[in-house]
């Protein structure tokens, strides 16, 4: 099969000849205007928070990537869940960090980030588990996970991943293509046993150690004890006078918000949440 190879940010983004993008004019206009504005901002700007706040108030909608069969590069800046908020903001931020300011640049970065080894082939090439997303994008030098110092990174998460392969009925693509389940199961097996240091939720306080370890604009990945999963929710770190808050696409608020309660209080209200992992977008 003929393939198109796009060289960007030091690695290769590969799209099969059948892979296309799905977006609206509103999406491309939003991205182009956001990048044009950012081009003239001081380099000291906190770009992750700058871009994340541009999505404030936009509605929370789940499963916006599950709309194409076969798999396409879906861009939806109008409706977001926690993962697509993080991906949109990270792609915009990486564009600015690397002096890339066109719509096509943005598409290439998003494709590179969302798919294993930057290659979009089918549904199984997407990085479905966030631990996999972190590791794959660390190799690409797009992000880096922070796991030190100790404290506050006192806890160790050992992955036991199997949710998708054991619940294929929850995923339209796996229902339509049951042959993909074995591929997903193999990916889950490769994740199982990996270990990562995280901050337990009891230690997510307004402490000197926390303020030193977590920066404004870091990606926060909330760890969980749900069977077969690694991460329950995502957002961005926002420090205020009263402590750490989460800027996120909120199912509760039904839109993108900066949570009014501190993250420590937020975590305490969710028994399945165990703590937070920290991921930093690389300049």
C-alpha positions as CSV (number, residue, x, y, z in Angstrom):
1,X,0.0,0.0,0.0
2,X,1.3,3.5,-0.9
3,X,2.1,5.6,2.2
4,X,2.8,9.3,2.8
5,X,5.7,10.1,5.1
6,X,5.7,13.4,6.8
7,X,8.9,14.4,8.7
8,X,8.1,16.6,11.7
9,X,9.7,17.3,15.0
10,X,12.4,14.7,14.5
11,X,10.2,11.7,13.9
12,X,8.0,10.4,11.1
13,X,4.2,10.8,11.0
14,X,2.9,8.1,8.6
15,X,-0.6,8.0,7.2
16,X,-1.8,5.2,5.0
17,X,-3.2,6.2,1.6
18,X,-6.7,5.6,2.9
19,X,-6.3,7.7,6.0
20,X,-8.0,11.1,5.9
21,X,-8.9,13.9,8.4
22,X,-12.4,14.7,9.7
23,X,-13.0,18.3,10.8
24,X,-15.2,21.3,10.2
25,X,-14.3,24.8,9.0
26,X,-14.8,26.0,12.6
27,X,-12.0,23.7,13.7
28,X,-9.5,24.8,11.2
29,X,-10.3,28.4,11.7
30,X,-10.0,28.1,15.5
31,X,-6.6,26.4,15.2
32,X,-5.3,28.9,12.6
33,X,-6.3,31.9,14.7
34,X,-5.0,30.4,17.9
35,X,-1.6,29.8,16.4
36,X,-1.5,33.2,14.6
37,X,-2.1,34.9,18.0
38,X,0.4,32.8,19.8
39,X,3.1,33.6,17.3
40,X,3.1,37.2,18.6
41,X,3.0,36.3,22.4
42,X,6.2,36.5,24.6
43,X,8.1,33.2,24.8
44,X,7.7,33.4,28.5
45,X,3.9,32.7,28.1
46,X,2.6,29.6,29.7
47,X,1.3,28.1,26.5
48,X,-0.4,25.0,27.8
49,X,-2.6,27.2,30.1
50,X,-2.9,29.9,27.4
51,X,-4.4,27.4,25.0
52,X,-6.3,25.4,27.6
53,X,-8.2,28.5,28.6
54,X,-9.3,29.1,25.0
55,X,-11.4,26.0,25.4
56,X,-13.1,27.2,28.6
57,X,-16.9,26.9,28.4
58,X,-16.9,24.5,25.4
59,X,-19.2,21.6,26.0
60,X,-18.1,18.2,27.3
61,X,-19.0,15.5,24.8
62,X,-17.7,11.9,25.2
63,X,-16.5,9.6,22.3
64,X,-15.9,12.4,19.8
65,X,-13.1,10.3,18.2
66,X,-15.4,7.2,17.8
67,X,-17.1,8.5,14.6
68,X,-15.2,7.0,11.7
69,X,-14.9,3.5,10.3
70,X,-12.2,3.1,9.1
71,X,-10.1,5.2,11.5
72,X,-9.5,8.8,10.5
73,X,-7.7,11.7,12.1
74,X,-10.6,13.4,13.9
75,X,-10.2,17.0,14.9
76,X,-13.0,18.4,17.1
77,X,-12.2,21.7,18.9
78,X,-15.9,22.4,19.5
79,X,-16.8,19.5,21.8
80,X,-14.3,17.9,24.1
81,X,-13.7,15.1,26.6
82,X,-10.7,15.0,29.0
83,X,-8.4,13.2,26.5
84,X,-9.2,15.4,23.5
85,X,-8.7,18.6,25.5
86,X,-5.3,17.4,26.5
87,X,-4.4,16.4,23.0
88,X,-5.6,19.6,21.4
89,X,-3.8,21.8,23.9
90,X,-0.6,19.7,23.7
91,X,-0.6,19.8,19.9
92,X,-1.0,23.6,19.9
93,X,1.7,24.0,22.5
94,X,4.1,21.8,20.6
95,X,3.5,23.7,17.4
96,X,4.5,27.0,19.1
97,X,7.5,25.4,20.9
98,X,8.8,24.3,17.5
99,X,7.8,27.4,15.5
100,X,5.2,25.6,13.5
101,X,2.2,27.8,12.8
102,X,0.0,26.4,10.0
103,X,-3.1,24.2,10.1
104,X,-1.2,21.4,8.3
105,X,1.6,21.6,11.0
106,X,-1.1,21.1,13.6
107,X,-2.6,18.1,11.9
108,X,0.8,16.5,11.6
109,X,1.6,17.0,15.2
110,X,-1.8,15.7,16.3
111,X,-1.4,12.6,14.2
112,X,2.1,12.0,15.5
113,X,1.0,12.3,19.1
114,X,-2.2,10.3,18.9
115,X,-0.9,7.2,17.1
116,X,1.7,4.6,18.0
117,X,5.0,5.5,16.5
118,X,3.2,8.4,14.8
119,X,1.5,6.0,12.3
120,X,-2.2,6.1,11.6
121,X,-3.3,2.8,10.1
122,X,-6.4,1.6,11.9
123,X,-8.3,1.8,15.2
124,X,-5.6,-0.3,17.0
125,X,-2.9,2.1,16.0
126,X,-4.4,4.8,18.3
127,X,-2.9,5.1,21.8
128,X,-6.0,4.2,23.8
129,X,-4.4,3.9,27.3
130,X,-2.9,7.1,28.6
131,X,0.2,5.2,30.1
132,X,0.9,4.0,26.5
133,X,0.3,7.6,25.2
134,X,2.9,8.9,27.8
135,X,5.5,6.3,27.0
136,X,5.1,6.5,23.2
137,X,5.3,10.3,23.2
138,X,8.2,10.3,25.6
139,X,10.2,8.3,23.0
140,X,9.2,10.9,20.4
141,X,10.5,13.6,22.9
142,X,7.1,15.4,22.9
143,X,6.4,14.9,26.6
144,X,8.3,13.7,29.7
145,X,6.8,12.2,32.8
146,X,7.9,13.7,36.1
147,X,8.4,11.0,38.8
148,X,10.8,12.7,41.2
149,X,11.5,13.9,43.9
150,X,10.4,11.5,46.6
151,X,8.4,13.1,48.3
152,X,5.9,13.9,46.9
153,X,6.2,11.0,44.5
154,X,6.0,8.4,47.2
155,X,3.6,5.8,45.6
156,X,4.2,3.2,42.9
157,X,1.6,2.3,40.3
158,X,1.9,-1.2,38.8
159,X,-0.2,-1.6,35.7
160,X,-2.7,-4.5,35.2
161,X,-4.4,-3.5,31.9
162,X,-7.2,-5.4,30.3
163,X,-10.4,-3.3,30.2
164,X,-10.9,-2.8,26.5
165,X,-10.3,-6.5,25.5
166,X,-12.6,-7.7,28.2
167,X,-15.4,-5.1,27.4
168,X,-15.3,-4.9,23.6
169,X,-19.1,-4.3,23.6
170,X,-18.3,-0.8,25.0
171,X,-16.3,0.1,21.8
172,X,-18.0,0.5,18.4
173,X,-14.9,-0.3,16.5
174,X,-14.3,-3.6,18.4
175,X,-17.9,-4.6,18.0
176,X,-17.6,-4.0,14.3
177,X,-14.2,-5.6,14.0
178,X,-13.8,-8.3,16.6
179,X,-10.6,-9.4,14.9
180,X,-9.0,-6.3,16.5
181,X,-9.6,-7.5,20.0
182,X,-6.5,-9.8,19.9
183,X,-4.4,-6.8,18.8
184,X,-5.7,-4.7,21.7
185,X,-5.1,-7.6,24.1
186,X,-1.5,-7.8,23.0
187,X,-1.0,-4.1,23.6
188,X,-2.6,-4.4,27.0
189,X,-0.2,-7.3,27.8
190,X,2.8,-5.2,26.9
191,X,1.6,-2.5,29.3
192,X,0.8,-4.8,32.2
193,X,3.6,-4.8,34.7
194,X,5.0,-1.4,33.9
195,X,5.5,0.8,37.0
196,X,5.3,4.5,37.5
197,X,5.8,6.7,40.5
198,X,2.9,9.0,41.4
199,X,1.7,11.4,44.2
200,X,-0.9,9.7,46.4
201,X,-4.1,11.8,46.8
202,X,-3.6,12.3,50.5
203,X,-0.4,14.2,49.6
204,X,-2.0,16.5,47.0
205,X,-1.9,19.5,49.3
206,X,-0.6,23.1,49.2
207,X,2.9,22.1,50.3
208,X,6.3,23.4,49.3
209,X,7.1,19.9,47.9
210,X,4.0,20.0,45.7
211,X,4.5,23.5,44.4
212,X,8.1,22.6,43.5
213,X,7.2,19.3,41.8
214,X,4.1,20.3,39.8
215,X,4.1,23.3,37.5
216,X,1.3,25.4,36.0
217,X,0.3,23.8,32.7
218,X,1.6,20.3,33.5
219,X,-0.7,17.5,32.4
220,X,-2.3,15.8,35.4
221,X,-3.3,12.1,35.0
222,X,-5.5,10.9,37.8
223,X,-4.6,7.3,38.7
224,X,-7.3,4.9,39.8
225,X,-8.0,1.4,41.2
226,X,-10.6,0.5,38.6
227,X,-10.2,-3.0,37.3
228,X,-8.2,-3.1,34.1
229,X,-7.5,0.6,33.8
230,X,-4.6,2.9,34.6
231,X,-6.0,6.5,34.4
232,X,-9.5,7.8,35.3
233,X,-9.3,11.4,34.2
234,X,-7.0,14.1,32.7
235,X,-6.5,17.8,32.9
236,X,-4.0,20.7,33.4
237,X,-2.4,21.9,36.6
238,X,-3.4,25.4,37.8
239,X,-1.9,26.8,41.0
240,X,-4.0,29.3,42.9
241,X,-3.6,31.0,46.3
242,X,-5.5,28.2,48.0
243,X,-3.7,25.3,46.2
244,X,-3.7,23.2,43.1
245,X,-6.7,23.1,40.8
246,X,-7.6,21.1,37.7
247,X,-8.5,22.7,34.3
248,X,-10.4,19.9,32.6
249,X,-13.2,18.9,30.3
250,X,-15.7,18.0,33.1
251,X,-18.5,15.5,32.8
252,X,-20.0,16.9,36.0
253,X,-20.0,20.5,34.8
254,X,-20.7,19.4,31.2
255,X,-18.0,21.8,29.9
256,X,-14.4,22.8,30.1
257,X,-13.8,24.5,33.4
258,X,-11.2,25.3,36.1
259,X,-12.5,23.3,39.0
260,X,-13.6,25.7,41.8
261,X,-12.5,23.2,44.5
262,X,-8.9,22.2,45.0
263,X,-7.6,19.1,43.4
264,X,-7.0,17.5,46.8
265,X,-10.7,18.0,47.7
266,X,-11.8,16.8,44.2
267,X,-9.8,13.6,44.6
268,X,-11.2,12.9,48.1
269,X,-14.7,12.9,46.6
270,X,-13.8,10.0,44.2
271,X,-13.1,6.8,46.1
272,X,-11.6,5.1,43.0
273,X,-9.0,7.9,42.5
274,X,-5.7,7.0,44.1
275,X,-3.4,10.0,43.1
276,X,-1.9,11.8,40.3
277,X,0.9,11.3,37.7
278,X,2.5,14.4,36.2
279,X,3.4,14.8,32.5
280,X,5.3,17.9,31.1
281,X,5.1,19.0,27.5
282,X,8.7,19.3,26.1
283,X,10.1,22.5,24.6
